[in-house]
Amino acid sequence: MYQWRKFEFFEEKLAGKCAIPEEVSGKIECCSSGRGKVVIGCDDGSVSFLDRSLHFSYGFQAHSSVLFLQQLKQRNFLVTIGDDEQISSQQSRCLKVFDLDRIQPEGTSSTSPDCIGILRIFTNQFPEAKITSFLVLEEAPPILLIAIGLDNGCIYCIKGDIARERITRFKLQVNNVSDKSQCAITGLGFRVDGQALQLFAVTPSSVSLFILQNQPSRGQTLDQIGGNVNSVAMSDRGELIIGRPEAVYFYEVDGRGPCWAFEGEKKFLGWFRGYLLCIIEDQRSGNHTFNIYDLKNHLIAHSLVVKEVSHLLCEWGNIILIMADKSALCIGEKDMESKLDMLFKKNLYTVAINLVQSQQADAAATAEVLRKYGDHLYSKQDYDEAMAQYIHTIGHLEPSYVIQKFLDAQRIYNLTNYLEKLHEKGLASKDHTTLLLNCYTKLKDVDKLNVFIKSEDGFGEHKFDVETAIRVCRATNYHEHAMYVAKKAGKHEWYLKILLEDLGRYEEALQYISSLEPSQAGVTVKEYGKILIEHKPVETIEILMRLCTEDGESAKRGGANGAYLTMLPSPVDFLNIFIHHLQSLMVFLEKYTNKVKDSPAQVEIHNTLLELYLSNDLNFPLMSQASNGGEISVRSTRPGAGAMSNGKFVADGKDLTQEMDRMERQEKGLRLLKSAWPSELEHPLYDVDLAIILCEMNDFKEGLLYIYEKMKLYKEVISCYMQAHDHEGLISCCKRLGDSGKGGDPTLWADLLKYFGELGEDCSKEVKEVLTYIERDDILPPIIVLQTLSKNPCLTLSVIKDYIARKLEQESKLIEEDRRSIEKYQEATLTMRKEIQDLRTNARIFQLSKCTACTFTLDLPAVHFMCIHSFHQRCLGDNEKECPVCAPEYRSVLELKTSLEQNSKDQDRFFQQVKSSKDGFSVIAEYFGKGVISKTSNGPTGASS
């Protein structure tokens, strides 16, 4: 064992001075520990309890002589075996169970726990023999399994609840050997493996295994060599450990396992926190050495020469050695930091690493040890090994700490390896991805670059930041790699950016866009449509048509669906990509409007088409104006456009083609103006104000006239003709729009007459024609006509002579008719006044002989009315105050009068009639004639109302 390093990972506790207290006066026969106490049994039958400082706590008399005891861990019970004087000498040995939680005072100076069970070990079926070993297993409470080894190779087992005496006994027999002195049971060990319960039994000449589920259980011999008392122990993994002079052996259920060649007679064996405890006697010097072995790391954690040891215990995280002279030694493990510092000072980094890993230290502590080891190797310029250690620290050590050490070009391979591991564990940042890709490109290692780019984690995702990888590969001209990552990660914008901006593969870009989902394709076209429309206008328009209409995948949905159309992209969303290619925009919108008739965005589409159609040079007029301010500069992309030089137009030889193109577009614009404003709609499917502005800016007279006429702005229509001095068109327009019988506005003729009156040139022919329609519809009084035409010095009286003659003749006839009507009304009025006067001054004689109602002979009582109607009183009933014959007519007159009075109060109606009438004076005369205006009323102050 000279190859094993020795370290001082343990130290003496309690200042190295401790001993069994004087209160323990008898010879120590047995010891046990657990639940924070040390229990000592002596030959005088006393049991003593020691605290953490090995001071005496209390004791009691358990037997006349204690042979074995065990402190249970799950319950605070103490199980003892000893001799008892109260029992007959033939069966003096018994087993007792004490409940240490139930302490009863016994006198004044001592206490005694309750003995909850006493059991005789030997019976007729279980004959007496010398007890050589003892072990208790705590099963599910309150069940205990007690194994008692005897010197004849038998093992007595007691199982059950001893306190209630509900127990079963059975006996196990180790295979017979010829030498009876070699069959004593020197060691026992329970092994619990799931539901399986097994028992190891050791004799000086054999190792046996019993499976206790099988009844009767037969021993299975694992080895033909055994061990002595105190040289048997159990590891925390359920392995049996046996110490022999030549080595220490480990046993599993299937036989002998590993062995460790520690020479010397093994006086005691123990197991503590993964360490093997061994007290070895040197055959030559007779000295006893206490060694603590770390079997995983192949080192001796502590070595100490001790006196003769009688018992070995472990409690409170310490190892307690009780010597034959009742002195004691308490040894505890140093903390991890102290042990590591000791190793670092000796540069034993591999030992330190193995130590922290074997003791299951936290990952951060392990990483710190690995970092120090890596720093040590780095200082020795062993860069490969140093990097191997740094790689193990990934996830705990800041990557920048390692990266800055290996930024030198000569160590780029190590840096690449570290960055690869960083990405494999998913802990790389964007900067790490950039650095790794730069390393690959500097090394020109395309194979590794391929592997890295195409690597995925368990979920099919990349282990690096995708956008960073794309940018780096693109910057270093590894376009194919960048495209692979973009396509795999669904970064369509990056994929197309590389295809279009770096490689110029427009056909491939269009095919890729066609393969995308409609929503994704729409986004990419918005982003890169300007480049595509410049190089592949026809194909780009086809893709846009598929996106914005029900072509392609959406055709599977069947016929037109208004709700579905609202889900499709609108052509308006793609207008910005045509900003420098307006001819293509016009083609696209024309195709769309021909295919989709009820688009939700048809107003915006029609507005855009009108701008294109009505523009003189195929430009956006409104944008052209804005460009004068320096913000927007949109030039025509159509070939043959002219240029301005010193304020004059310089043609390039294609003026005729330009003019034809402009006329064709204006024809389309006029058709659109008409088709987008069907007769059944009150408002058009375009912005009327915008259309008017476009027509005026581009001097498109036909469109302007159509819009004004549809909007019933007839005065604006004739204003257009007036501005153009188109007299023939002006008169023709008034004939069409000034006929009140067809819903026209007759006042247009008055405006037309005013125009000719202020023209300042000879227009006799036109004036005569206008006067014909004015006279026909009686639009203006002659005096107004004379005043209007008098302003034109070029017109003579002959122009209106015939018109005036006819009007004078017509007025004369009207005057004569009025004179006759006046005479008639005067005669009727005179007659009525005479009748009223007669009624007031003369008596009325009633000579009717028959009742007006029933036509029978009139008799008394009778009622006579001033209207010369007479009635029987019985025929009138209750209504004797008015004539039943004349009353309806009288009431109608009263109601008419009341209605006239109410209407007179509505001043708005009166003024509206005056305004809309051809002759306002006649309306006023009518109100006077009805007695509405002439009627006055006195207010509270007597003023006229």
ZAMARGU-4260 file (C-alpha; in steps of 0.2 Angstrom, whole numbers, plus 5000, padded with zeros to 4 digits):
<rodrens>
0) 5000/5000/5000 | 5015/5011/4998 | 5008/5018/4982 | 4993/5026/4992 | 4995/5044/4997
5) 4992/5049/5015 | 4983/5065/5020 | 4977/5072/5035 | 4958/5074/5031 | 4953/5070/5048
10) 4958/5078/5065 | 4956/5074/5083 | 4941/5082/5092 | 4938/5087/5110 | 4956/5093/5111
15) 4962/5076/5110 | 4959/5073/5128 | 4943/5062/5132 | 4940/5047/5142 | 4926/5036/5148
20) 4918/5044/5163 | 4922/5037/5181 | 4903/5033/5183 | 4906/5019/5171 | 4914/5008/5184
25) 4913/4990/5177 | 4922/4982/5163 | 4915/4988/5146 | 4907/4973/5137 | 4898/4981/5123
30) 4894/4998/5115 | 4881/5006/5103 | 4877/5023/5097 | 4862/5032/5089 | 4850/5046/5091
35) 4863/5057/5098 | 4870/5046/5112 | 4883/5033/5115 | 4877/5018/5125 | 4889/5007/5135
40) 4885/4990/5143 | 4896/4984/5157 | 4899/4967/5165 | 4891/4973/5181 | 4874/4974/5172
45) 4874/4993/5171 | 4870/5003/5155 | 4877/5021/5154 | 4873/5035/5142 | 4886/5047/5136
50) 4883/5064/5128 | 4892/5073/5114 | 4906/5077/5125 | 4907/5059/5131 | 4901/5065/5148
55) 4890/5054/5158 | 4871/5058/5156 | 4862/5044/5166 | 4863/5025/5168 | 4852/5011/5175
60) 4854/4993/5180 | 4848/4982/5165 | 4855/4965/5169 | 4866/4957/5182 | 4878/4956/5167
65) 4876/4965/5150 | 4883/4955/5135 | 4876/4964/5120 | 4866/4979/5116 | 4860/4990/5102
70) 4852/5007/5101 | 4839/5008/5088 | 4838/5022/5075 | 4820/5024/5070 | 4813/5023/5088
75) 4821/5027/5104 | 4822/5009/5110 | 4837/5000/5117 | 4838/4981/5115 | 4850/4972/5127
80) 4855/4954/5130 | 4862/4949/5147 | 4862/4937/5162 | 4848/4940/5175 | 4849/4933/5193
85) 4831/4932/5194 | 4829/4919/5181 | 4834/4901/5185 | 4852/4897/5181 | 4848/4885/5167
90) 4840/4899/5157 | 4848/4914/5164 | 4850/4924/5148 | 4836/4935/5142 | 4833/4949/5129
95) 4825/4965/5135 | 4818/4980/5126 | 4818/4997/5134 | 4808/5013/5129 | 4820/5027/5132
100) 4807/5040/5130 | 4798/5034/5146 | 4810/5037/5160 | 4804/5034/5177 | 4813/5040/5193
105) 4820/5026/5204 | 4826/5034/5220 | 4834/5051/5220 | 4850/5048/5211 | 4846/5038/5196
110) 4833/5035/5183 | 4827/5020/5174 | 4818/5018/5157 | 4803/5007/5155 | 4806/4989/5150
115) 4792/4986/5138 | 4797/4968/5134 | 4807/4953/5142 | 4810/4938/5131 | 4819/4922/5135
120) 4832/4918/5122 | 4833/4899/5124 | 4819/4887/5125 | 4816/4868/5123 | 4816/4871/5104
125) 4830/4883/5104 | 4843/4875/5115 | 4856/4886/5125 | 4873/4890/5117 | 4886/4903/5118
130) 4881/4920/5110 | 4894/4926/5099 | 4885/4940/5089 | 4870/4950/5089 | 4860/4962/5077
135) 4843/4970/5076 | 4834/4976/5061 | 4820/4988/5062 | 4806/4984/5050 | 4789/4993/5049
140) 4785/4998/5067 | 4783/4990/5079 | 4791/4975/5071 | 4809/4970/5075 | 4819/4957/5067
145) 4833/4951/5079 | 4847/4939/5074 | 4857/4930/5088 | 4873/4921/5082 | 4879/4906/5092
150) 4895/4897/5093 | 4888/4881/5086 | 4884/4889/5069 | 4866/4892/5073 | 4857/4909/5071
155) 4841/4911/5082 | 4829/4924/5074 | 4815/4932/5083 | 4803/4943/5073 | 4788/4953/5079
160) 4781/4965/5092 | 4791/4960/5108 | 4781/4972/5119 | 4765/4963/5115 | 4773/4946/5114
165) 4767/4944/5097 | 4783/4935/5090 | 4789/4921/5079 | 4805/4912/5081 | 4815/4902/5068
170) 4832/4895/5067 | 4845/4897/5053 | 4860/4884/5052 | 4876/4888/5043 | 4883/4873/5033
175) 4892/4861/5045 | 4910/4860/5045 | 4922/4847/5052 | 4930/4858/5064 | 4917/4864/5077
180) 4929/4878/5083 | 4927/4886/5066 | 4908/4887/5066 | 4904/4901/5078 | 4895/4915/5071
185) 4907/4930/5071 | 4897/4943/5061 | 4880/4946/5055 | 4874/4959/5042 | 4856/4963/5036
190) 4854/4968/5017 | 4837/4976/5012 | 4835/4976/4993 | 4817/4983/4989 | 4806/4970/4996
195) 4820/4957/4998 | 4827/4954/5015 | 4844/4945/5016 | 4856/4940/5030 | 4874/4938/5029
200) 4882/4926/5042 | 4901/4925/5044 | 4911/4911/5053 | 4930/4909/5054 | 4929/4897/5040
205) 4914/4903/5029 | 4903/4917/5022 | 4884/4912/5020 | 4869/4921/5014 | 4851/4918/5019
210) 4836/4924/5010 | 4823/4927/5023 | 4808/4927/5012 | 4810/4909/5009 | 4805/4898/5023
215) 4813/4887/5028 | 4828/4898/5023 | 4844/4888/5018 | 4861/4896/5018 | 4870/4899/5002
220) 4889/4898/5005 | 4898/4913/4996 | 4915/4909/5002 | 4925/4895/5011 | 4935/4908/5021
225) 4927/4919/5034 | 4933/4931/5047 | 4935/4934/5066 | 4924/4944/5078 | 4925/4963/5075
230) 4933/4961/5058 | 4916/4961/5050 | 4906/4977/5044 | 4893/4982/5032 | 4895/4996/5019
235) 4881/5009/5016 | 4878/5001/4999 | 4873/4984/5008 | 4890/4976/5005 | 4898/4964/5017
240) 4916/4969/5022 | 4927/4956/5030 | 4945/4959/5036 | 4958/4946/5035 | 4977/4947/5038
245) 4981/4948/5019 | 4967/4959/5013 | 4950/4967/5015 | 4936/4958/5005 | 4919/4965/4999
250) 4904/4953/4996 | 4889/4955/4986 | 4874/4943/4986 | 4882/4934/4972 | 4898/4931/4980
255) 4915/4939/4983 | 4918/4956/4975 | 4933/4967/4975 | 4947/4966/4988 | 4960/4978/4995
260) 4977/4971/5000 | 4980/4980/5016 | 4992/4969/5026 | 4991/4966/5044 | 4979/4958/5056
265) 4962/4968/5056 | 4957/4970/5074 | 4942/4981/5069 | 4933/4986/5054 | 4920/5000/5051
270) 4912/5010/5038 | 4910/5029/5039 | 4903/5041/5026 | 4911/5031/5012 | 4927/5028/5021
275) 4934/5011/5026 | 4939/5011/5045 | 4952/4999/5049 | 4963/4996/5064 | 4978/4985/5059
280) 4991/4977/5071 | 5008/4977/5064 | 5015/4959/5066 | 5033/4964/5069 | 5031/4979/5081
285) 5014/4974/5088 | 5008/4993/5086 | 4990/4996/5082 | 4987/5008/5067 | 4970/5017/5064
290) 4969/5020/5045 | 4954/5028/5036 | 4954/5023/5018 | 4946/5033/5003 | 4944/5018/4992
295) 4937/5028/4977 | 4952/5040/4977 | 4965/5027/4982 | 4971/5037/4997 | 4973/5036/5015
300) 4963/5050/5023 | 4970/5048/5040 | 4983/5037/5049 | 4986/5036/5067 | 4995/5025/5079
305) 4983/5020/5094 | 4983/5010/5109 | 4973/4994/5110 | 4955/4997/5105 | 4941/4988/5113
310) 4926/4996/5103 | 4924/5007/5087 | 4908/5018/5086 | 4902/5032/5074 | 4891/5046/5080
315) 4888/5065/5078 | 4898/5064/5062 | 4913/5058/5072 | 4923/5042/5074 | 4925/5036/5092
320) 4938/5024/5098 | 4936/5017/5115 | 4953/5010/5121 | 4955/4995/5133 | 4961/5006/5147
325) 4944/5016/5145 | 4953/5031/5137 | 4944/5037/5121 | 4948/5046/5105 | 4936/5056/5095
330) 4941/5060/5077 | 4931/5071/5065 | 4932/5075/5046 | 4939/5092/5041 | 4928/5103/5030
335) 4930/5102/5011 | 4938/5119/5010 | 4952/5114/5022 | 4955/5098/5012 | 4956/5107/4996
340) 4967/5120/5002 | 4979/5106/5008 | 4979/5098/4991 | 4981/5115/4981 | 4996/5119/4991
345) 5004/5102/4985 | 4997/5105/4967 | 4987/5089/4969 | 4973/5095/4958 | 4968/5078/4951
350) 4966/5072/4969 | 4956/5087/4973 | 4944/5084/4958 | 4942/5066/4962 | 4938/5071/4980
355) 4925/5083/4977 | 4917/5072/4964 | 4917/5057/4976 | 4909/5066/4990 | 4896/5073/4979
360) 4900/5091/4982 | 4889/5104/4973 | 4893/5108/4955 | 4899/5125/4959 | 4913/5119/4970
365) 4918/5106/4958 | 4919/5119/4944 | 4930/5130/4955 | 4942/5115/4958 | 4942/5112/4939
370) 4946/5130/4936 | 4961/5131/4947 | 4967/5115/4939 | 4965/5123/4922 | 4974/5139/4928
375) 4988/5128/4934 | 4990/5119/4918 | 4988/5135/4908 | 5003/5142/4918 | 5013/5127/4913
380) 5008/5130/4895 | 4999/5114/4894 | 4985/5122/4884 | 4976/5106/4878 | 4974/5099/4895
385) 4970/5116/4903 | 4956/5118/4890 | 4950/5100/4894 | 4947/5106/4912 | 4939/5123/4907
390) 4927/5113/4897 | 4921/5104/4912 | 4917/5121/4920 | 4904/5126/4907 | 4888/5131/4915
395) 4897/5137/4931 | 4912/5147/4926 | 4909/5163/4916 | 4914/5159/4898 | 4923/5176/4895
400) 4936/5170/4908 | 4941/5156/4897 | 4939/5165/4880 | 4951/5179/4884 | 4965/5167/4889
405) 4964/5159/4871 | 4961/5173/4860 | 4979/5172/4853 | 4979/5165/4835 | 4990/5151/4840
410) 4977/5144/4852 | 4962/5146/4841 | 4960/5127/4840 | 4957/5126/4859 | 4946/5141/4858
415) 4936/5133/4844 | 4934/5117/4855 | 4928/5127/4870 | 4915/5137/4860 | 4909/5121/4852
420) 4906/5113/4869 | 4897/5129/4874 | 4885/5128/4860 | 4882/5109/4863 | 4876/5113/4881
425) 4865/5127/4875 | 4874/5140/4885 | 4881/5151/4871 | 4876/5169/4868 | 4876/5178/4851
430) 4894/5184/4854 | 4899/5166/4857 | 4891/5161/4840 | 4899/5175/4831 | 4916/5171/4838
435) 4915/5152/4834 | 4909/5156/4816 | 4924/5168/4814 | 4936/5154/4821 | 4929/5142/4808
440) 4931/5154/4794 | 4948/5159/4799 | 4953/5141/4800 | 4944/5138/4783 | 4937/5122/4791
445) 4921/5120/4780 | 4918/5103/4787 | 4916/5109/4805 | 4906/5123/4799 | 4894/5111/4790
450) 4893/5101/4806 | 4890/5116/4817 | 4877/5124/4805 | 4867/5108/4803 | 4868/5102/4821
455) 4852/5102/4831 | 4846/5098/4849 | 4835/5085/4854 | 4820/5095/4849 | 4825/5099/4831
460) 4831/5116/4835 | 4848/5124/4832 | 4859/5126/4847 | 4865/5143/4843 | 4857/5160/4839
465) 4851/5159/4822 | 4851/5177/4817 | 4869/5179/4823 | 4875/5164/4813 | 4866/5171/4797
470) 4875/5188/4799 | 4892/5180/4802 | 4891/5168/4787 | 4884/5181/4776 | 4898/5194/4781
475) 4911/5180/4777 | 4903/5176/4760 | 4897/5159/4766 | 4881/5162/4758 | 4875/5144/4756
480) 4877/5141/4775 | 4868/5157/4779 | 4854/5152/4768 | 4853/5134/4775 | 4851/5141/4793
485) 4838/5154/4787 | 4828/5141/4778 | 4829/5129/4792 | 4824/5141/4806 | 4810/5149/4795
490) 4819/5166/4794 | 4812/5170/4777 | 4817/5188/4777 | 4835/5183/4779 | 4834/5169/4766
495) 4827/5181/4753 | 4839/5195/4758 | 4854/5184/4754 | 4846/5178/4738 | 4842/5195/4731
500) 4855/5207/4738 | 4870/5196/4739 | 4867/5183/4725 | 4854/5191/4713 | 4845/5175/4711
505) 4828/5182/4707 | 4820/5167/4700 | 4824/5156/4715 | 4818/5170/4727 | 4801/5170/4718
510) 4800/5151/4719 | 4804/5152/4737 | 4790/5165/4740 | 4778/5155/4731 | 4781/5140/4742
515) 4778/5150/4758 | 4761/5151/4768 | 4751/5166/4761 | 4754/5176/4777 | 4772/5173/4777
520) 4773/5177/4758 | 4764/5193/4760 | 4777/5199/4773 | 4792/5194/4762 | 4784/5203/4747
525) 4782/5219/4757 | 4800/5218/4762 | 4808/5214/4746 | 4795/5218/4733 | 4804/5233/4726
530) 4819/5223/4721 | 4808/5209/4713 | 4797/5221/4704 | 4812/5230/4696 | 4820/5214/4689
535) 4805/5202/4687 | 4789/5213/4686 | 4778/5200/4677 | 4782/5185/4689 | 4780/5197/4704
540) 4763/5203/4699 | 4758/5185/4697 | 4763/5181/4715 | 4753/5196/4721 | 4738/5191/4712
545) 4739/5174/4720 | 4741/5182/4737 | 4727/5195/4735 | 4714/5184/4726 | 4707/5167/4728
550) 4719/5159/4716 | 4731/5145/4721 | 4728/5137/4738 | 4713/5148/4742 | 4704/5141/4726
555) 4700/5126/4735 | 4687/5136/4746 | 4676/5136/4731 | 4666/5152/4725 | 4668/5170/4730
560) 4666/5173/4749 | 4665/5190/4755 | 4670/5185/4773 | 4685/5176/4766 | 4690/5191/4755
565) 4692/5201/4771 | 4705/5189/4777 | 4716/5191/4761 | 4729/5204/4759 | 4724/5220/4751
570) 4733/5227/4736 | 4734/5243/4745 | 4746/5235/4757 | 4759/5232/4742 | 4758/5249/4734
575) 4775/5255/4742 | 4784/5242/4732 | 4779/5250/4715 | 4785/5267/4720 | 4797/5268/4706
580) 4788/5256/4694 | 4771/5264/4691 | 4767/5256/4675 | 4768/5239/4684 | 4757/5245/4698
585) 4744/5250/4685 | 4745/5233/4677 | 4743/5225/4694 | 4728/5235/4700 | 4719/5233/4683
590) 4721/5214/4684 | 4715/5214/4702 | 4699/5225/4698 | 4695/5214/4683 | 4695/5198/4694
595) 4689/5205/4711 | 4673/5215/4710 | 4669/5218/4728 | 4685/5220/4736 | 4684/5229/4754
600) 4698/5241/4748 | 4690/5245/4731 | 4689/5263/4736 | 4708/5265/4739 | 4711/5255/4723
605) 4700/5266/4712 | 4709/5281/4720 | 4726/5274/4715 | 4720/5270/4698 | 4713/5287/4695
610) 4730/5295/4700 | 4738/5284/4687 | 4726/5286/4673 | 4724/5305/4675 | 4742/5309/4677
615) 4750/5317/4662 | 4766/5308/4664 | 4761/5292/4673 | 4766/5299/4690 | 4757/5302/4706
620) 4752/5320/4705 | 4751/5323/4723 | 4768/5315/4726 | 4775/5325/4712 | 4770/5341/4721
625) 4777/5335/4737 | 4793/5331/4729 | 4795/5350/4725 | 4798/5351/4744 | 4813/5339/4743
630) 4804/5325/4753 | 4798/5314/4739 | 4805/5313/4721 | 4795/5301/4710 | 4800/5300/4692
635) 4791/5291/4678 | 4798/5274/4673 | 4789/5274/4657 | 4801/5276/4642 | 4800/5291/4632
640) 4796/5304/4646 | 4802/5321/4642 | 4813/5333/4653 | 4812/5351/4658 | 4827/5362/4653
645) 4827/5381/4657 | 4808/5380/4660 | 4805/5373/4642 | 4799/5356/4637 | 4812/5346/4627
650) 4805/5331/4618 | 4815/5316/4614 | 4807/5311/4598 | 4793/5301/4606 | 4780/5314/4609
655) 4767/5306/4599 | 4769/5290/4608 | 4767/5300/4624 | 4752/5308/4619 | 4743/5292/4613
660) 4748/5284/4630 | 4741/5299/4639 | 4724/5299/4629 | 4723/5280/4632 | 4725/5282/4650
665) 4712/5296/4651 | 4700/5285/4642 | 4702/5272/4655 | 4701/5285/4669 | 4684/5291/4662
670) 4677/5273/4660 | 4683/5270/4678 | 4674/5286/4684 | 4658/5281/4676 | 4659/5262/4680
675) 4663/5266/4699 | 4648/5277/4701 | 4633/5266/4696 | 4616/5274/4695 | 4609/5264/4710
680) 4623/5271/4722 | 4622/5288/4730 | 4641/5289/4732 | 4654/5283/4721 | 4667/5269/4724
685) 4681/5282/4725 | 4685/5298/4733 | 4675/5312/4724 | 4686/5326/4731 | 4702/5317/4725
690) 4695/5314/4708 | 4690/5332/4706 | 4708/5338/4711 | 4716/5325/4699 | 4705/5331/4685
695) 4708/5349/4688 | 4727/5347/4690 | 4728/5337/4674 | 4716/5347/4664 | 4704/5332/4661
700) 4689/5342/4656 | 4678/5326/4652 | 4680/5318/4669 | 4677/5335/4678 | 4661/5338/4669
705) 4655/5320/4672 | 4658/5321/4691 | 4650/5339/4692 | 4635/5332/4683 | 4633/5317/4694
710) 4635/5328/4709 | 4621/5339/4702 | 4633/5354/4703 | 4626/5361/4687 | 4633/5378/4689
715) 4650/5371/4690 | 4647/5361/4674 | 4642/5377/4664 | 4657/5386/4673 | 4669/5374/4664
720) 4661/5378/4647 | 4662/5396/4651 | 4681/5395/4655 | 4683/5386/4639 | 4672/5399/4629
725) 4663/5384/4622 | 4647/5393/4618 | 4639/5379/4608 | 4643/5366/4622 | 4637/5379/4635
730) 4620/5381/4627 | 4619/5362/4623 | 4623/5359/4642 | 4609/5371/4648 | 4597/5363/4636
735) 4601/5346/4645 | 4603/5352/4662 | 4591/5367/4663 | 4574/5358/4659 | 4564/5358/4675
740) 4553/5345/4668 | 4567/5333/4668 | 4574/5338/4685 | 4585/5351/4679 | 4589/5368/4686
745) 4581/5382/4675 | 4591/5396/4684 | 4606/5390/4673 | 4598/5400/4659 | 4599/5416/4670
750) 4618/5412/4673 | 4620/5409/4655 | 4612/5426/4651 | 4623/5435/4664 | 4638/5427/4656
755) 4634/5433/4638 | 4629/5450/4646 | 4647/5452/4653 | 4656/5444/4639 | 4661/5460/4630
760) 4659/5453/4612 | 4645/5450/4599 | 4635/5435/4604 | 4618/5440/4597 | 4614/5422/4590
765) 4617/5414/4607 | 4608/5428/4616 | 4592/5425/4605 | 4593/5407/4608 | 4594/5409/4627
770) 4580/5422/4627 | 4569/5409/4619 | 4571/5397/4634 | 4570/5411/4647 | 4553/5417/4639
775) 4547/5399/4638 | 4549/5395/4656 | 4546/5413/4662 | 4563/5412/4671 | 4567/5431/4672
780) 4557/5447/4672 | 4560/5458/4656 | 4567/5472/4667 | 4581/5460/4673 | 4584/5454/4656
785) 4586/5472/4650 | 4598/5476/4664 | 4609/5461/4662 | 4611/5463/4643 | 4614/5481/4644
790) 4631/5478/4651 | 4637/5471/4634 | 4641/5485/4623 | 4642/5474/4608 | 4623/5469/4609
795) 4610/5480/4600 | 4592/5483/4604 | 4587/5472/4589 | 4593/5457/4598 | 4579/5459/4611
800) 4566/5469/4601 | 4555/5454/4597 | 4557/5447/4615 | 4551/5464/4622 | 4537/5466/4610
805) 4530/5449/4615 | 4532/5452/4634 | 4523/5469/4632 | 4509/5461/4623 | 4508/5447/4636
810) 4508/5460/4650 | 4494/5470/4642 | 4483/5454/4641 | 4487/5450/4659 | 4482/5468/4664
815) 4466/5467/4655 | 4462/5450/4663 | 4466/5458/4680 | 4455/5473/4677 | 4440/5462/4673
820) 4443/5451/4688 | 4443/5467/4699 | 4427/5473/4692 | 4419/5456/4696 | 4425/5455/4713
825) 4420/5473/4716 | 4402/5469/4711 | 4401/5454/4722 | 4408/5463/4736 | 4395/5477/4734
830) 4381/5464/4734 | 4387/5456/4750 | 4388/5472/4759 | 4370/5476/4754 | 4365/5459/4761
835) 4374/5462/4777 | 4366/5479/4779 | 4349/5472/4775 | 4351/5458/4788 | 4356/5472/4801
840) 4342/5484/4798 | 4327/5475/4790 | 4316/5461/4797 | 4317/5444/4789 | 4301/5435/4784
845) 4301/5416/4785 | 4287/5409/4774 | 4293/5390/4772 | 4278/5378/4776 | 4289/5362/4776
850) 4303/5357/4788 | 4320/5357/4778 | 4325/5341/4787 | 4310/5330/4786 | 4300/5339/4772
855) 4284/5337/4783 | 4272/5352/4786 | 4280/5364/4798 | 4271/5365/4814 | 4275/5372/4831
860) 4287/5371/4840 | 4298/5377/4825 | 4315/5384/4823 | 4319/5397/4810 | 4337/5402/4805
865) 4343/5418/4796 | 4349/5407/4781 | 4330/5405/4777 | 4330/5387/4783 | 4316/5381/4795
870) 4315/5365/4806 | 4304/5356/4818 | 4312/5357/4835 | 4311/5338/4837 | 4321/5337/4820
875) 4335/5347/4827 | 4337/5337/4843 | 4349/5346/4855 | 4358/5357/4842 | 4347/5372/4841
880) 4360/5385/4838 | 4366/5382/4820 | 4358/5376/4804 | 4362/5358/4800 | 4362/5362/4782
885) 4374/5377/4782 | 4384/5372/4797 | 4397/5361/4787 | 4401/5375/4775 | 4403/5387/4789
890) 4414/5375/4798 | 4425/5373/4783 | 4427/5391/4781 | 4432/5393/4799 | 4445/5379/4798
895) 4452/5387/4782 | 4454/5403/4791 | 4462/5395/4806 | 4474/5386/4795 | 4479/5402/4786
900) 4482/5410/4803 | 4493/5396/4809 | 4503/5395/4793 | 4506/5414/4794 | 4515/5411/4810
905) 4528/5400/4801 | 4539/5413/4794 | 4552/5401/4786 | 4538/5394/4775 | 4533/5411/4770
910) 4551/5416/4765 | 4554/5400/4757 | 4539/5402/4745 | 4544/5420/4741 | 4562/5414/4737
915) 4556/5399/4726 | 4543/5408/4717 | 4546/5415/4700 | 4536/5431/4705 | 4539/5434/4724
920) 4527/5449/4724 | 4513/5438/4719 | 4516/5427/4734 | 4515/5443/4745 | 4499/5449/4737
925) 4492/5432/4740 | 4495/5433/4758 | 4487/5450/4759 | 4472/5444/4749 | 4470/5430/4762
930) 4470/5443/4776 | 4485/5436/4784 | 4498/5450/4784 | 4485/5464/4785 | 4478/5457/4802
935) 4485/5466/4817 | 4483/5462/4836 | 4486/5474/4850 | 4499/5468/4863 | 4499/5472/4882
940) 4505/5489/4878 | 4493/5492/4864 | 4506/5491/4850 | 4503/5483/4833 | 4508/5464/4833
</rodrens>
